[in-house]
């Protein structure tokens, strides 16, 4: 939402308080998010009044900064001048990223897990609103399964040391462990670069942060 919005004065924003605002959305999002978001909004008693559609970050940020629209951003969205990011009260929005690999690819999966953990934590720390939420919710931190077999014996890091199945540090949309090998799930706010999803502000970021746009 715009930094000049009265809603930006609080640390969180009630989803229902966005009912009378114009929203901006991504016309190219053909995944499950649009239906999910509208379902959560329906539970709050309204449907988002989408007046603007844009796939470009600069355009969407400009509309939010001007106060003409609010929107949902990924919790890891980078700070933007004139745009206020706020958590949505109660954290009603969430997402899960699933990492899967074929049999025999445990080593590659272990390396990918390590890279993903490091990159994601850097993004978490770069976004103050999300970083605070992450630190408050250790239960949301990634806890990925440790690949069994050769990878563990080959010194890939799986099963040993601080990186064994969990991302060091905290905050944010995280990962939940998944029983059995071969698949890991990571909960976190979701979306295309243009849409951090846990935040409405006039896009507020929340845990699913709610960013102000």
Order of alpha helices (4+ residues) and beta strands (2+ residues): beta-beta-alpha-beta-alpha-beta-beta-alpha-alpha-alpha-beta-beta-beta-beta-beta
